[in-house]
Amino acid sequence: MAEEAIKSLPGLLKERPELRWERYRIISEEFVRRDELYEYMKRSDEGFERLFKELRESREESNRRFEAMDRRFDNLEDWVGRVVGGFQRRAGRDIEDAIAGTLRIGLKRDIK
């Protein structure tokens, strides 16, 4: 019975064109129409573009923040170098004086 209906459907649709729209309505409830698919794809593309744009902007902002942090660390590194370097120079002279004093006492000589 189903096979007979399927075979007779094209002829029936030609004889009664109003049935085409009924058939189209029933099928379109189950399947996406081409224009609906294209509209969905267009909205999806726009959404992806918007997402990619936001990701690019976020990455650029992160890069700017890291560059600013690098500049601050460079300033900090310079400051630490000056402070530690000055300490090393002062400590170095004191250690040299302590060693010279120890040698003076041990050797009973004047060592500078």
VOPAGU-2260 file (C-alpha; in pm, 1 decimal, decimal comma):
REM VOPAGU-2260
SITE   aa  ch    i         X         Y         Z
SITE  MET   A    0       0,0       0,0       0,0
SITE  ALA   A    1     277,6     246,6      91,1
SITE  GLU   A    2     464,9     169,4    -229,4
SITE  GLU   A    3     152,2     238,1    -435,4
SITE  ALA   A    4     101,3     571,9    -258,7
SITE  ILE   A    5     462,2     669,3    -323,2
SITE  LYS   A    6     432,9     578,9    -692,0
SITE  SER   A    7     105,8     769,0    -731,9
SITE  LEU   A    8     225,1    1080,2    -542,3
SITE  PRO   A    9     388,9    1264,9    -837,1
SITE  GLY   A   10      77,8    1225,6   -1054,5
SITE  LEU   A   11    -149,2    1327,2    -766,7
SITE  LEU   A   12      57,3    1640,9    -701,8
SITE  LYS   A   13      30,5    1737,9   -1069,3
SITE  GLU   A   14    -345,0    1687,4   -1067,9
SITE  ARG   A   15    -399,9    1868,5    -739,0
SITE  PRO   A   16    -137,5    2149,1    -697,5
SITE  GLU   A   17    -288,8    2260,2    -363,8
SITE  LEU   A   18    -156,3    1935,3    -213,7
SITE  ARG   A   19     199,3    2047,6    -293,7
SITE  TRP   A   20     179,6    2321,7     -35,2
SITE  GLU   A   21      33,8    2085,5     223,4
SITE  ARG   A   22     314,5    1838,7     156,2
SITE  TYR   A   23     570,4    2122,5     167,3
SITE  ARG   A   24     431,8    2244,1     501,9
SITE  ILE   A   25     451,6    1895,1     653,0
SITE  ILE   A   26     807,0    1837,7     526,9
SITE  SER   A   27     927,1    2185,0     628,9
SITE  GLU   A   28     824,8    2111,7     988,2
SITE  GLU   A   29    1078,0    1829,2     991,9
SITE  PHE   A   30    1357,3    1974,7     778,1
SITE  VAL   A   31    1528,5    2310,7     765,6
SITE  ARG   A   32    1463,8    2514,5     454,4
SITE  ARG   A   33    1761,3    2632,4     252,6
SITE  ASP   A   34    1703,4    3000,4     331,6
SITE  GLU   A   35    1673,9    2918,6     703,3
SITE  LEU   A   36    1998,4    2723,6     688,8
SITE  TYR   A   37    2178,4    3011,6     514,5
SITE  GLU   A   38    2045,3    3259,8     771,1
SITE  TYR   A   39    2156,3    3033,1    1056,0
SITE  MET   A   40    2501,5    2996,1     901,1
SITE  LYS   A   41    2528,0    3372,5     854,5
SITE  ARG   A   42    2438,7    3436,0    1220,7
SITE  SER   A   43    2684,1    3167,2    1328,2
SITE  ASP   A   44    2961,2    3324,0    1119,7
SITE  GLU   A   45    2886,5    3664,6    1270,7
SITE  GLY   A   46    2893,3    3512,0    1618,7
SITE  PHE   A   47    3226,7    3342,7    1554,2
SITE  GLU   A   48    3371,7    3663,4    1412,1
SITE  ARG   A   49    3257,4    3853,4    1720,5
SITE  LEU   A   50    3409,9    3585,2    1945,9
SITE  PHE   A   51    3740,0    3588,7    1755,6
SITE  LYS   A   52    3749,6    3968,1    1773,6
SITE  GLU   A   53    3698,1    3956,8    2151,2
SITE  LEU   A   54    3972,0    3694,6    2185,3
SITE  ARG   A   55    4213,5    3906,3    1978,9
SITE  GLU   A   56    4135,2    4213,8    2189,0
SITE  SER   A   57    4180,7    4015,8    2509,9
SITE  ARG   A   58    4516,3    3880,2    2390,1
SITE  GLU   A   59    4632,5    4230,6    2292,5
SITE  GLU   A   60    4529,2    4366,0    2634,9
SITE  SER   A   61    4716,4    4081,6    2807,4
SITE  ASN   A   62    5024,6    4156,9    2599,2
SITE  ARG   A   63    5007,7    4525,7    2695,7
SITE  ARG   A   64    4977,7    4434,0    3063,9
SITE  PHE   A   65    5273,0    4194,0    3044,1
SITE  GLU   A   66    5482,9    4458,7    2870,0
SITE  ALA   A   67    5399,3    4705,8    3147,8
SITE  MET   A   68    5497,4    4446,5    3407,9
SITE  ASP   A   69    5823,9    4381,3    3222,8
SITE  ARG   A   70    5902,2    4753,6    3233,1
SITE  ARG   A   71    5834,2    4761,9    3608,0
SITE  PHE   A   72    6055,7    4457,3    3663,8
SITE  ASP   A   73    6333,2    4619,9    3459,2
SITE  ASN   A   74    6316,7    4926,4    3690,8
SITE  LEU   A   75    6312,2    4695,6    3993,8
SITE  GLU   A   76    6608,8    4500,6    3859,1
SITE  ASP   A   77    6806,4    4824,7    3817,3
SITE  TRP   A   78    6721,7    4931,1    4173,6
SITE  VAL   A   79    6811,7    4591,9    4321,3
SITE  GLY   A   80    7137,3    4594,6    4125,4
SITE  ARG   A   81    7231,4    4934,0    4268,6
SITE  VAL   A   82    7138,5    4838,8    4624,8
SITE  VAL   A   83    7299,1    4494,7    4619,6
SITE  GLY   A   84    7599,8    4620,2    4428,1
SITE  GLY   A   85    7654,4    4894,6    4684,3
SITE  PHE   A   86    7620,1    4642,4    4965,2
SITE  GLN   A   87    7869,4    4410,2    4797,3
SITE  ARG   A   88    8120,6    4695,2    4759,0
SITE  ARG   A   89    8082,5    4797,0    5124,3
SITE  ALA   A   90    8088,7    4437,7    5248,1
SITE  GLY   A   91    8385,5    4361,9    5026,7
SITE  ARG   A   92    8589,8    4647,2    5176,4
SITE  ASP   A   93    8496,4    4539,9    5528,1
SITE  ILE   A   94    8594,8    4179,7    5456,8
SITE  GLU   A   95    8924,2    4293,6    5305,7
SITE  ASP   A   96    8992,5    4507,6    5613,9
SITE  ALA   A   97    8907,2    4214,4    5844,6
SITE  ILE   A   98    9141,5    3979,8    5654,8
SITE  ALA   A   99    9417,9    4241,2    5651,7
SITE  GLY   A  100    9377,1    4290,6    6028,4
SITE  THR   A  101    9392,1    3915,4    6085,4
SITE  LEU   A  102    9709,9    3890,8    5878,4
SITE  ARG   A  103    9863,4    4188,1    6063,0
SITE  ILE   A  104    9805,4    4015,0    6394,0
SITE  GLY   A  105    9909,5    3672,1    6271,7
SITE  LEU   A  106   10221,9    3783,7    6083,5
SITE  LYS   A  107   10297,2    4077,6    6310,2
SITE  ARG   A  108   10343,9    4299,0    6004,5
SITE  ASP   A  109   10173,1    4609,2    5872,3
SITE  ILE   A  110    9942,9    4493,7    5590,2
SITE  LYS   A  111    9705,5    4722,1    5401,4
